[in-house]
Amino acid sequence: MVACQVLPPTLGRLIFAVPLFAILLALAGCSGDSTPPRDLLLNPRDFSDQTVTHSVQEIDDSLLDGAAVLVELTGPDFTLLESLVLFESDALAMKVLDEIKQDQLAQGVIAETKDGFDGNSGLMAESLRSQDASTLFFVEGRALVRITLSGENHAGKAWEMARMARKKSSN
C-alpha cells in the first residue's frame, strides 16, 4: 500500500506557480525597447509617503537577453514581489496569460474583470515568507506582470498595487 500526502491548497498553488513562472521566463522574447525592463518595475520612489526598501534581480539567461526582472519591495506593513517578463508581442503575452488562467480555473480561481484589467488571472491566495499573500498576473502591452503582496489587507490592496505596476509598466 502506498501512502499519499495531500498538500495544503496554498502550498500546491505555490509549487505550481514556481515552475510555471520559470516556463514563462523561458518563453520570453528579447526586448528591443530602449527602456530597460528594470525601469518598468515599481521602486521606492513610487511610495513617497513610506520608507520602502528594495532589491532588484535581473534574470540573467541568454535566452531572455535581459527581458525578465524581479523586484522585492518591503514597506512598514507590506512585502511586494513584482515580476515582469517582456514578450515579442502583445498576442504572445496574452496567450501565456490565457494558459495561466486555464490552469487557475482548474484550481477554482475565476478571473474577474476589473477596471483596466481585462487581461488578468484573478486573485489567488498564496504564502510569501510564511505570511498569507495574494497573487495576480496581468498583461500590459508586451509585458506579463506578476504581483504578490503580503501584509495587512493584502487581498484588498493587491489591485491597488497592480494599478501602480500597470501604470509603471506601460511607460
BADO-334638 format. One line per field, with one value per residue (C-alpha): residue number from 1; x, y, z. Coordinates in nm, 3 decimals, padded with zeros to 5 digits. Last residue first. Layout:
% BADO-334638
nr (NUM, ...)
xx (X, ...)
yy (Y, ...)
zz (Z, ...)
END
This chain:
% BADO-334638
nr (171, 170, 169, 168, 167, 166, 165, 164, 163, 162, 161, 160, 159, 158, 157, 156, 155, 154, 153, 152, 151, 150, 149, 148, 147, 146, 145, 144, 143, 142, 141, 140, 139, 138, 137, 136, 135, 134, 133, 132, 131, 130, 129, 128, 127, 126, 125, 124, 123, 122, 121, 120, 119, 118, 117, 116, 115, 114, 113, 112, 111, 110, 109, 108, 107, 106, 105, 104, 103, 102, 101, 100, 99, 98, 97, 96, 95, 94, 93, 92, 91, 90, 89, 88, 87, 86, 85, 84, 83, 82, 81, 80, 79, 78, 77, 76, 75, 74, 73, 72, 71, 70, 69, 68, 67, 66, 65, 64, 63, 62, 61, 60, 59, 58, 57, 56, 55, 54, 53, 52, 51, 50, 49, 48, 47, 46, 45, 44, 43, 42, 41, 40, 39, 38, 37, 36, 35, 34, 33, 32, 31, 30, 29, 28, 27, 26, 25, 24, 23, 22, 21, 20, 19, 18, 17, 16, 15, 14, 13, 12, 11, 10, 9, 8, 7, 6, 5, 4, 3, 2, 1)
xx (00.580, 00.311, 00.497, 00.468, 00.093, 00.036, 00.252, 00.051, -00.274, -00.140, -00.057, -00.417, -00.541, -00.337, -00.462, -00.786, -00.628, -00.329, -00.547, -00.246, 00.066, 00.155, 00.151, 00.242, 00.222, 00.303, 00.340, 00.329, 00.461, 00.402, 00.121, 00.012, -00.081, -00.190, -00.098, -00.232, -00.105, -00.239, -00.044, -00.066, 00.268, 00.533, 00.773, 00.503, 00.207, -00.067, -00.431, -00.502, -00.667, -00.782, -00.555, -00.581, -00.635, -00.939, -00.755, -00.842, -01.139, -01.155, -01.282, -01.286, -01.059, -01.200, -00.978, -01.120, -00.800, -00.889, -00.967, -00.610, -00.462, -00.685, -00.599, -00.225, -00.271, -00.465, -00.181, 00.066, -00.154, -00.195, 00.185, 00.214, -00.052, 00.113, 00.429, 00.793, 00.744, 00.862, 00.855, 00.790, 00.798, 00.675, 00.714, 00.557, 00.605, 00.373, 00.323, 00.638, 00.744, 00.936, 00.978, 01.107, 01.184, 01.205, 01.322, 01.281, 01.379, 01.753, 01.852, 01.600, 01.751, 02.098, 01.967, 02.041, 01.709, 01.759, 01.714, 01.612, 01.617, 01.401, 01.347, 01.041, 01.003, 00.654, 00.472, 00.675, 00.588, 00.666, 01.016, 01.078, 01.058, 00.787, 00.911, 00.929, 01.282, 01.401, 01.284, 01.538, 01.361, 01.515, 01.283, 01.411, 01.318, 01.401, 01.122, 01.005, 00.927, 01.197, 01.077, 00.724, 00.849, 01.017, 00.688, 00.506, 00.770, 00.716, 00.336, 00.252, 00.451, 00.298, -00.052, 00.002, 00.143, -00.164, -00.403, -00.242, -00.064, -00.228, 00.012, -00.012, 00.071, 00.133, 00.000)
yy (05.363, 05.091, 04.902, 05.194, 05.239, 04.865, 04.845, 05.120, 04.953, 04.617, 04.773, 04.893, 04.552, 04.379, 04.617, 04.436, 04.091, 04.214, 04.360, 04.384, 04.236, 04.021, 04.108, 03.902, 04.082, 03.909, 04.112, 03.990, 04.272, 04.304, 04.557, 04.536, 04.181, 04.073, 03.812, 03.805, 03.698, 03.747, 03.677, 03.499, 03.506, 03.232, 03.439, 03.483, 03.244, 03.218, 03.311, 03.382, 03.692, 03.664, 03.587, 03.921, 04.053, 04.279, 04.472, 04.836, 04.832, 04.477, 04.175, 03.877, 03.580, 03.266, 03.061, 02.710, 02.511, 02.409, 02.776, 02.853, 02.628, 02.783, 03.134, 03.061, 02.940, 03.258, 03.464, 03.289, 03.368, 03.728, 03.777, 03.616, 03.847, 04.159, 04.066, 03.963, 03.907, 04.116, 03.942, 04.138, 04.013, 04.213, 04.090, 04.312, 04.296, 04.505, 04.698, 04.906, 04.868, 04.596, 04.594, 04.286, 04.333, 04.076, 04.118, 03.947, 04.072, 04.093, 03.893, 03.622, 03.315, 03.405, 03.399, 03.657, 03.721, 04.070, 04.083, 04.404, 04.463, 04.717, 04.915, 05.130, 05.420, 05.549, 05.856, 05.864, 05.507, 05.513, 05.640, 05.304, 05.116, 04.967, 04.791, 04.928, 05.062, 04.703, 04.620, 04.864, 05.130, 05.147, 04.876, 04.582, 04.335, 03.975, 03.724, 03.540, 03.169, 03.060, 03.315, 03.185, 02.833, 02.951, 03.122, 02.791, 02.608, 02.849, 02.875, 02.504, 02.453, 02.775, 02.659, 02.326, 02.501, 02.723, 02.430, 02.223, 01.921, 01.579, 01.310, 00.971, 00.637, 00.344, 00.000)
zz (-01.986, -01.967, -01.695, -01.449, -01.495, -01.466, -01.153, -00.981, -01.085, -00.962, -00.625, -00.593, -00.709, -00.436, -00.165, -00.081, -00.085, 00.115, 00.392, 00.627, 00.477, 00.180, -00.190, -00.496, -00.831, -01.161, -01.479, -01.839, -02.054, -02.429, -02.379, -02.016, -01.923, -01.577, -01.317, -00.963, -00.623, -00.270, 00.048, 00.382, 00.560, 00.572, 00.358, 00.096, 00.100, -00.157, -00.218, -00.585, -00.732, -01.090, -01.382, -01.560, -01.913, -01.885, -01.615, -01.675, -01.441, -01.308, -01.500, -01.269, -01.329, -01.169, -00.940, -00.886, -00.930, -01.288, -01.350, -01.239, -01.507, -01.772, -01.648, -01.669, -02.028, -02.111, -01.959, -02.192, -02.491, -02.375, -02.365, -02.709, -02.853, -02.709, -02.897, -02.853, -02.482, -02.189, -01.850, -01.531, -01.175, -00.876, -00.520, -00.257, 00.119, 00.334, 00.659, 00.711, 00.350, 00.169, -00.208, -00.388, -00.757, -01.036, -01.395, -01.731, -02.078, -02.013, -02.322, -02.231, -02.394, -02.265, -01.910, -01.643, -01.474, -01.338, -00.964, -00.792, -00.418, -00.242, 00.074, 00.138, 00.378, 00.315, 00.173, -00.149, -00.242, -00.617, -00.529, -00.356, -00.688, -00.909, -01.219, -01.575, -01.518, -01.461, -01.816, -01.967, -02.174, -02.524, -02.645, -02.849, -02.579, -02.643, -02.614, -02.308, -02.341, -02.094, -01.842, -01.875, -01.812, -01.491, -01.396, -01.433, -01.231, -00.937, -00.971, -00.936, -00.615, -00.485, -00.578, -00.404, -00.099, -00.076, -00.129, 00.153, 00.009, 00.029, 00.145, -00.017, 00.140, -00.093, 00.000)
END
